[in-house]
Amino acid sequence: MSRRQQQVQLYCKPNVSGSGSVGDCPFTHTAGMRLRAKEIDFTYVPCSKEQKPDWLLAPPHNGTMPCLTYFTCSSGTDGSEGEEDDRERVVISDSVLICKHIDEVMTTEQIGGDKCSPALHEEAWNIVDNLGFFRAFAMFMKSDPSNRAERKAALHGRCAYLESLLEQQDYPCICPSAIGSSPRYFLKRGFSQVDCTLCPQLFMCQAVLEHFTGESFQSLLVVPPAVSPATEDSPSSAAPGDVAGDAAGYSSLTPLTERARLKCYIMCMLGGGGGGGGEEVFSSTLKYDAASAIAGWAAAGVEPF
Ligand SMILES: N[C@@H](CCC(=O)N[C@@H](CS)C(=O)NCC(=O)O)C(=O)O
Protein backbone atom coordinates (compact mmCIF):
# COMPACT_ATOMS: atom_id res chain seq x y z
CA MET A 1 0.00 0.00 0.00
CA SER A 2 1.43 3.40 -0.98
CA ARG A 3 1.03 6.73 0.80
CA ARG A 4 -0.76 9.51 -1.03
CA GLN A 5 0.07 13.18 -0.61
CA GLN A 6 -2.78 15.57 0.07
CA GLN A 7 -3.24 19.30 0.60
CA VAL A 8 0.25 20.48 -0.24
CA GLN A 9 0.76 23.96 1.23
CA LEU A 10 3.69 26.36 1.35
CA TYR A 11 3.51 28.62 4.40
CA CYS A 12 5.27 31.89 3.67
CA LYS A 13 5.88 35.44 4.73
CA PRO A 14 2.92 37.65 3.74
CA ASN A 15 3.20 40.76 1.60
CA VAL A 16 3.71 43.81 3.84
CA SER A 17 0.87 45.56 2.02
CA GLY A 18 -1.48 43.48 4.16
CA SER A 19 -3.19 42.20 1.03
CA GLY A 20 -2.77 38.63 2.22
CA SER A 21 -0.68 37.78 -0.84
CA VAL A 22 2.76 36.19 -0.98
CA GLY A 23 5.56 38.31 0.49
CA ASP A 24 9.04 39.17 -0.68
CA CYS A 25 10.99 36.17 0.63
CA PRO A 26 13.22 34.73 -2.14
CA PHE A 27 13.46 31.41 -0.29
CA THR A 28 9.72 30.98 -0.65
CA HIS A 29 9.93 31.58 -4.37
CA THR A 30 12.74 29.07 -4.64
CA ALA A 31 10.57 26.41 -3.03
CA GLY A 32 7.58 27.48 -5.14
CA MET A 33 9.61 27.16 -8.34
CA ARG A 34 10.77 23.69 -7.33
CA LEU A 35 7.16 22.59 -6.68
CA ARG A 36 6.08 23.95 -10.04
CA ALA A 37 9.02 22.34 -11.81
CA LYS A 38 7.85 19.00 -10.42
CA GLU A 39 4.25 19.79 -11.40
CA ILE A 40 2.99 19.39 -7.83
CA ASP A 41 -0.30 21.15 -7.04
CA PHE A 42 0.08 23.37 -4.01
CA THR A 43 -1.22 26.55 -2.44
CA TYR A 44 0.74 29.36 -0.85
CA VAL A 45 -0.40 30.21 2.68
CA PRO A 46 0.84 33.71 3.57
CA CYS A 47 1.04 33.64 7.34
CA SER A 48 1.73 36.50 9.76
CA LYS A 49 3.57 35.99 13.05
CA GLU A 50 0.23 35.96 14.91
CA GLN A 51 -1.30 33.39 12.58
CA LYS A 52 1.40 30.74 12.81
CA PRO A 53 -0.04 27.37 13.83
CA ASP A 54 1.50 25.37 16.69
CA TRP A 55 3.09 22.77 14.41
CA LEU A 56 4.94 25.59 12.62
CA LEU A 57 6.10 27.22 15.84
CA ALA A 58 7.29 23.90 17.28
CA PRO A 59 10.97 22.85 17.05
CA PRO A 60 12.78 22.27 14.79
CA HIS A 61 10.82 24.73 12.60
CA ASN A 62 10.50 27.48 15.20
CA GLY A 63 8.22 29.49 12.93
CA THR A 64 10.66 29.79 10.05
CA MET A 65 9.23 30.09 6.57
CA PRO A 66 8.97 28.93 3.87
CA CYS A 67 7.54 25.82 5.44
CA LEU A 68 6.11 23.00 3.35
CA THR A 69 3.35 20.87 4.77
CA TYR A 70 1.11 18.15 3.43
CA PHE A 71 -0.73 15.08 4.63
CA THR A 72 0.04 11.54 3.73
CA CYS A 73 -2.56 8.84 3.94
CA SER A 74 -2.66 5.28 2.80
CA SER A 75 -4.38 4.43 -0.44
CA GLY A 76 -5.66 1.09 -1.61
CA THR A 77 -4.43 -0.58 -4.76
CA ASP A 78 -7.52 0.87 -6.47
CA GLY A 79 -6.31 4.38 -5.55
CA SER A 80 -9.00 4.91 -2.88
CA GLU A 81 -7.99 7.01 0.08
CA GLY A 82 -7.55 5.73 3.60
CA GLU A 83 -9.46 6.82 6.69
CA GLU A 84 -9.30 10.40 7.95
CA ASP A 85 -7.49 9.30 11.13
CA ASP A 86 -4.81 7.63 9.02
CA ARG A 87 -3.59 11.02 7.85
CA GLU A 88 -0.18 12.21 8.99
CA ARG A 89 1.10 15.75 8.61
CA VAL A 90 4.55 16.13 7.06
CA VAL A 91 6.32 19.42 7.88
CA ILE A 92 9.58 20.57 6.28
CA SER A 93 11.11 24.01 6.82
CA ASP A 94 14.11 25.67 5.17
CA SER A 95 14.11 26.13 1.40
CA VAL A 96 17.10 23.83 0.85
CA LEU A 97 15.51 20.98 2.82
CA ILE A 98 12.17 21.65 1.13
CA CYS A 99 13.65 21.44 -2.37
CA LYS A 100 15.55 18.27 -1.53
CA HIS A 101 12.39 16.77 -0.02
CA ILE A 102 10.39 17.64 -3.14
CA ASP A 103 12.93 15.91 -5.37
CA GLU A 104 13.83 12.98 -3.18
CA VAL A 105 10.56 12.15 -1.42
CA MET A 106 7.52 13.80 -3.00
CA THR A 107 8.25 12.85 -6.56
CA THR A 108 11.34 11.23 -7.92
CA GLU A 109 9.92 11.21 -11.41
CA GLN A 110 11.88 13.04 -14.05
CA ILE A 111 9.55 15.63 -15.40
CA GLY A 112 10.00 16.83 -18.96
CA GLY A 113 12.88 14.75 -20.24
CA ASP A 114 16.24 15.56 -18.76
CA LYS A 115 14.88 17.96 -16.14
CA CYS A 116 15.66 16.80 -12.60
CA SER A 117 17.74 13.84 -13.78
CA PRO A 118 20.10 12.61 -11.03
CA ALA A 119 23.20 13.92 -12.84
CA LEU A 120 21.68 17.36 -13.39
CA HIS A 121 20.40 17.40 -9.83
CA GLU A 122 23.84 16.71 -8.40
CA GLU A 123 25.58 19.23 -10.62
CA ALA A 124 22.99 21.85 -9.68
CA TRP A 125 23.31 21.34 -5.92
CA ASN A 126 27.11 21.50 -6.10
CA ILE A 127 26.74 24.95 -7.62
CA VAL A 128 23.92 26.10 -5.34
CA ASP A 129 25.90 25.17 -2.23
CA ASN A 130 28.68 27.54 -3.27
CA LEU A 131 26.81 30.49 -4.80
CA GLY A 132 26.98 32.86 -1.84
CA PHE A 133 25.15 35.48 -3.86
CA PHE A 134 22.29 36.31 -1.52
CA ARG A 135 24.52 36.55 1.51
CA ALA A 136 26.84 38.98 -0.30
CA PHE A 137 23.85 41.01 -1.46
CA ALA A 138 22.29 41.13 2.03
CA MET A 139 25.64 42.07 3.61
CA PHE A 140 26.00 44.97 1.19
CA MET A 141 22.44 46.12 1.90
CA LYS A 142 23.24 46.17 5.60
CA SER A 143 26.68 47.75 5.28
CA ASP A 144 27.90 50.96 6.91
CA PRO A 145 30.56 53.38 5.69
CA SER A 146 33.31 51.41 7.45
CA ASN A 147 32.73 48.20 5.49
CA ARG A 148 30.81 49.32 2.42
CA ALA A 149 33.65 49.22 -0.14
CA GLU A 150 34.69 45.76 1.01
CA ARG A 151 31.14 44.42 0.86
CA LYS A 152 30.53 45.98 -2.51
CA ALA A 153 33.67 44.26 -3.80
CA ALA A 154 32.40 40.98 -2.34
CA LEU A 155 29.06 41.35 -4.16
CA HIS A 156 30.88 42.06 -7.43
CA GLY A 157 33.03 39.03 -6.67
CA ARG A 158 29.97 36.79 -6.53
CA CYS A 159 28.78 38.20 -9.86
CA ALA A 160 32.20 37.48 -11.34
CA TYR A 161 31.87 33.94 -10.01
CA LEU A 162 28.43 33.55 -11.64
CA GLU A 163 29.88 34.81 -14.91
CA SER A 164 32.71 32.26 -14.69
CA LEU A 165 30.22 29.43 -14.07
CA LEU A 166 28.17 30.52 -17.06
CA GLU A 167 31.34 30.64 -19.13
CA GLN A 168 31.99 27.00 -18.19
CA GLN A 169 28.47 26.24 -19.46
CA ASP A 170 29.19 27.91 -22.81
CA TYR A 171 26.34 30.25 -22.02
CA PRO A 172 25.68 32.55 -24.99
CA CYS A 173 26.53 36.24 -24.71
CA ILE A 174 23.51 37.25 -26.78
CA CYS A 175 20.07 36.49 -25.42
CA PRO A 176 18.91 33.33 -27.23
CA SER A 177 15.49 34.81 -27.91
CA ALA A 178 17.24 37.65 -29.77
CA ILE A 179 18.86 35.18 -32.12
CA GLY A 180 15.77 33.02 -32.43
CA SER A 181 17.05 29.86 -30.75
CA SER A 182 15.74 28.11 -27.64
CA PRO A 183 16.05 29.86 -24.29
CA ARG A 184 18.82 28.73 -22.03
CA TYR A 185 18.74 27.94 -18.34
CA PHE A 186 21.79 28.31 -16.10
CA LEU A 187 22.94 24.76 -16.74
CA LYS A 188 23.25 23.62 -20.29
CA ARG A 189 21.40 20.39 -19.59
CA GLY A 190 18.20 22.07 -18.51
CA PHE A 191 16.10 23.74 -15.85
CA SER A 192 17.55 22.97 -12.45
CA GLN A 193 17.84 23.94 -8.81
CA VAL A 194 20.33 26.65 -9.82
CA ASP A 195 17.50 28.50 -11.60
CA CYS A 196 15.12 27.92 -8.68
CA THR A 197 17.65 29.34 -6.21
CA LEU A 198 19.19 32.12 -8.22
CA CYS A 199 16.25 33.73 -10.04
CA PRO A 200 14.36 34.89 -6.94
CA GLN A 201 17.62 36.23 -5.50
CA LEU A 202 18.52 38.12 -8.67
CA PHE A 203 14.98 39.45 -8.87
CA MET A 204 15.19 40.68 -5.30
CA CYS A 205 18.51 42.34 -5.99
CA GLN A 206 17.18 43.97 -9.14
CA ALA A 207 14.11 45.22 -7.30
CA VAL A 208 15.79 46.79 -4.28
CA LEU A 209 19.54 47.37 -4.76
CA GLU A 210 19.37 50.80 -6.34
CA HIS A 211 16.69 52.06 -3.98
CA PHE A 212 18.69 51.38 -0.84
CA THR A 213 22.30 51.61 -1.96
CA GLY A 214 22.52 53.84 -5.03
CA GLU A 215 24.39 50.99 -6.73
CA SER A 216 22.64 50.28 -10.01
CA PHE A 217 21.75 46.67 -10.74
CA GLN A 218 23.28 47.16 -14.20
CA SER A 219 26.62 47.94 -12.57
CA LEU A 220 26.77 44.34 -11.37
CA LEU A 221 26.92 43.35 -15.02
CA VAL A 222 30.02 45.43 -15.61
CA VAL A 223 33.50 44.31 -14.60
CA PRO A 224 35.02 47.09 -12.51
CA PRO A 225 38.75 47.56 -12.96
CA ALA A 226 40.65 47.37 -9.67
CA VAL A 227 39.88 50.56 -7.79
CA SER A 228 42.68 52.02 -5.74
CA PRO A 229 41.65 52.97 -2.18
CA ALA A 230 42.77 56.55 -2.90
CA THR A 231 40.25 56.87 -5.76
CA GLU A 232 37.49 55.23 -3.74
CA ASP A 233 38.06 57.43 -0.69
CA SER A 234 38.63 60.79 -2.37
CA PRO A 235 36.10 61.56 -5.06
CA SER A 236 37.69 65.01 -5.43
CA SER A 237 40.69 63.36 -7.08
CA ALA A 238 38.49 62.03 -9.87
CA ALA A 239 38.83 63.39 -13.37
CA PRO A 240 36.19 65.94 -14.44
CA GLY A 241 33.04 64.30 -15.72
CA ASP A 242 33.87 61.10 -13.88
CA VAL A 243 31.38 61.42 -11.05
CA ALA A 244 28.90 58.78 -12.16
CA GLY A 245 31.67 56.31 -12.80
CA ASP A 246 33.30 56.82 -9.44
CA ALA A 247 29.98 56.60 -7.62
CA ALA A 248 29.61 53.13 -9.11
CA GLY A 249 33.12 52.17 -8.07
CA TYR A 250 34.94 52.42 -11.38
CA SER A 251 36.16 55.09 -13.72
CA SER A 252 34.31 55.93 -16.90
CA LEU A 253 37.72 56.68 -18.46
CA THR A 254 38.63 53.01 -18.31
CA PRO A 255 37.14 50.66 -20.90
CA LEU A 256 34.53 48.49 -19.22
CA THR A 257 33.96 44.83 -19.79
CA GLU A 258 30.49 43.42 -19.50
CA ARG A 259 29.47 40.28 -17.69
CA ALA A 260 27.67 39.42 -20.88
CA ARG A 261 26.62 35.89 -19.94
CA LEU A 262 25.11 36.95 -16.64
CA LYS A 263 23.31 39.76 -18.41
CA CYS A 264 21.93 37.33 -20.95
CA TYR A 265 20.84 34.88 -18.24
CA ILE A 266 19.04 37.65 -16.37
CA MET A 267 17.28 38.76 -19.55
CA CYS A 268 16.18 35.20 -20.25
CA MET A 269 15.01 34.39 -16.76
CA LEU A 270 13.81 37.70 -15.39
CA GLY A 271 12.51 39.20 -18.61
CA GLY A 272 13.49 42.80 -19.15
CA GLY A 273 12.91 42.61 -22.87
CA GLY A 274 14.76 39.37 -23.44
CA GLY A 275 11.85 36.98 -23.20
CA GLY A 276 12.78 33.35 -22.78
CA GLY A 277 11.42 30.13 -21.35
CA GLY A 278 12.52 30.67 -17.77
CA GLU A 279 10.43 33.77 -17.52
CA GLU A 280 7.29 31.70 -17.74
CA VAL A 281 8.25 29.44 -14.82
CA PHE A 282 9.72 32.26 -12.84
CA SER A 283 7.27 35.11 -13.25
CA SER A 284 4.30 32.88 -12.58
CA THR A 285 5.72 32.07 -9.14
CA LEU A 286 6.58 35.68 -8.40
CA LYS A 287 3.50 37.44 -7.23
CA TYR A 288 5.17 40.46 -5.74
CA ASP A 289 6.60 43.50 -7.37
CA ALA A 290 9.53 45.82 -6.75
CA ALA A 291 7.46 48.06 -4.46
CA SER A 292 6.60 45.22 -2.09
CA ALA A 293 10.19 44.00 -2.10
CA ILE A 294 11.35 47.50 -1.11
CA ALA A 295 8.66 47.69 1.56
CA GLY A 296 9.76 44.29 2.88
CA TRP A 297 13.36 45.40 3.37
CA ALA A 298 12.28 48.71 4.85
CA ALA A 299 10.02 46.84 7.29
CA ALA A 300 13.08 44.80 8.29
CA GLY A 301 14.87 48.03 9.21
CA VAL A 302 17.07 48.58 6.14
CA GLU A 303 17.41 52.28 5.27
CA PRO A 304 18.80 53.96 2.15
CA PHE A 305 22.53 54.73 2.46
N1 LIG B 1 17.56 29.58 5.39
C1 LIG B 1 16.13 29.79 5.37
C2 LIG B 1 15.89 31.26 5.48
C3 LIG B 1 14.44 31.57 5.55
C4 LIG B 1 14.13 32.99 6.04
O1 LIG B 1 15.01 33.82 6.29
N2 LIG B 1 12.83 33.22 6.21
C5 LIG B 1 12.33 34.46 6.74
C6 LIG B 1 11.43 35.10 5.70
S1 LIG B 1 12.35 35.57 4.24
C7 LIG B 1 11.49 34.12 7.97
O2 LIG B 1 11.30 33.00 8.31
N3 LIG B 1 10.99 35.11 8.66
C8 LIG B 1 10.13 34.89 9.78
C9 LIG B 1 8.74 35.35 9.51
O3 LIG B 1 8.49 35.83 8.38
O4 LIG B 1 7.89 35.27 10.39
C10 LIG B 1 15.56 29.16 4.09
O5 LIG B 1 16.32 28.94 3.14
O6 LIG B 1 14.37 28.85 4.05
The ligand as a MOL file (V3000), in Angstrom:
LIG
                    3D

  0  0  0     0  0            999 V3000
M  V30 BEGIN CTAB
M  V30 COUNTS 20 19 0 0 0
M  V30 BEGIN ATOM
M  V30 1 N 17.5590 29.5810 5.3940 0
M  V30 2 C 16.1330 29.7870 5.3740 0
M  V30 3 C 15.8850 31.2610 5.4830 0
M  V30 4 C 14.4360 31.5710 5.5490 0
M  V30 5 C 14.1290 32.9850 6.0410 0
M  V30 6 O 15.0070 33.8190 6.2940 0
M  V30 7 N 12.8290 33.2180 6.2120 0
M  V30 8 C 12.3320 34.4560 6.7370 0
M  V30 9 C 11.4260 35.0990 5.6970 0
M  V30 10 S 12.3530 35.5710 4.2410 0
M  V30 11 C 11.4940 34.1240 7.9720 0
M  V30 12 O 11.3010 32.9960 8.3110 0
M  V30 13 N 10.9870 35.1110 8.6610 0
M  V30 14 C 10.1300 34.8920 9.7810 0
M  V30 15 C 8.7450 35.3540 9.5090 0
M  V30 16 O 8.4910 35.8290 8.3820 0
M  V30 17 O 7.8920 35.2690 10.3860 0
M  V30 18 C 15.5600 29.1600 4.0950 0
M  V30 19 O 16.3240 28.9430 3.1400 0
M  V30 20 O 14.3730 28.8460 4.0480 0
M  V30 END ATOM
M  V30 BEGIN BOND
M  V30 1 1 1 2
M  V30 2 1 2 3
M  V30 3 1 2 18
M  V30 4 1 3 4
M  V30 5 1 4 5
M  V30 6 2 5 6
M  V30 7 1 5 7
M  V30 8 1 7 8
M  V30 9 1 8 9
M  V30 10 1 8 11
M  V30 11 1 9 10
M  V30 12 2 11 12
M  V30 13 1 11 13
M  V30 14 1 13 14
M  V30 15 1 14 15
M  V30 16 2 15 16
M  V30 17 1 15 17
M  V30 18 2 18 19
M  V30 19 1 18 20
M  V30 END BOND
M  V30 END CTAB
M  END
